[in-house]
Amino acid sequence: MLSVSLLRRRALRVGLIFALLHLFIFVLFDFFVASNGGQFALLYVVFVIADFPVSILYFFSGTGVFSYVSDRIYLPYLIHGCFGTMWWFFISFFLCLFVKRRSLLKRAN
């Protein structure tokens, strides 16, 4: 039977792996788009789908704080590079904890 601290450590490790993998893929993808230019920027739709709940921030890009930020930072860097990476960390972290705790509960019963 696994202890809670071991579960958290494993969940943290899985979350970090997914977050770093997402960031690595995003950086490679950005170099690809920057080197080809033109219509290749439309390929960010791949990350809009992959980072779905975070991608809703695009709808608020013209209002309030996002209007100020979007004038200074290229929004795909902020939304997918930063928030999308955090999203992949948290979703895998919580999913790993949920699956492990559920298996522990099944073993207890």
N, C-alpha and C positions, 0 to 999 in steps of 0.2 A: 504494500500500500504506500502510495506516494504522499509525502507531506505537502502542506500548502506552500511552504517556501520553495520547495523543489518545483512545484507546478508553476509558481510565479517566475522562477528563473528560466524554466523551459519556455514559457509563454513570452517572456521578454526576449529571449534569444530568437524565437521564431518571428516575433514582431520586428526586431532589428534586421533580420535577414530580408524580410519582405520589403521593409522601408528602404534599405540600402539597394536592393535589387531594383525597386521602382525608381529611385534617384539615379542609379547608373543607367538604366534604360532611357530615362528622360534626358539625361545629359548627352548620351549618344544620339538620341533622336534629334535633339536640338542642334548638335553639330551637323547632322545630316541635312536638316532644314536650312541652316545658315549657309552651308556650302553650296546648296542648290538654288536657294532663293526662289523668288517668284511665287508660283502657285503651290509650292511644297509646304508653305505655312498652313494650308488648309488641312494638312495631315494631322494637325493637333486634335482633330475630331476623334482620333484613336484614344487620346488621353481624356477627352470629354466623356467618352463612354466608360473607360476604365475607372475614372475617378468620379463616378456619377453624382453622389450626393454633394461632393465638393464643387462640382462643375456648375451647380445652381448659382454660385457666386457670380457667374458671368451675367446673369440677369440684373444684378445690382451694380454693375460696373459703371453705370452712368449717374449714379445717385450718391449723395453724401460723401462719406469717407472714401469709397471706392473711386469716385470721380477724381478726388485729389490724388489718390495713389496711382490710378491708371495713367495720369499725366506724367508720372515720374518713373514708374516701373512697368515693364512689359508684362501684362497680366498673366499670360501662360506661365511665366517664371514664378510668379507669386502663387497662383492657384494650383498648378500642377507640380511645380518644383518644390514648393514649401508645404502647402496645405494637403496636396495629394499624397506626398510622402508621409505626412503625419497620419492621414487617413488609413493608409496601408499598414502602418505600425499598429494603430489602435484596433483596426478590424481583425487583424491576425492575432493580436494579443488577447482580445476579448473572446474570439472564437476558440483559441487554444485553451483558455481558462474554462470556457463553457463546456467543451468536449471532455476535458479531463475531470471536471467536477461531476459531470453527468455519469461518466464511467465509474467514478468513485461511489456515487450514490447507488448505482446498479449493483456494485459489488457488496455494498453494505446490506442491501435488501436481499 
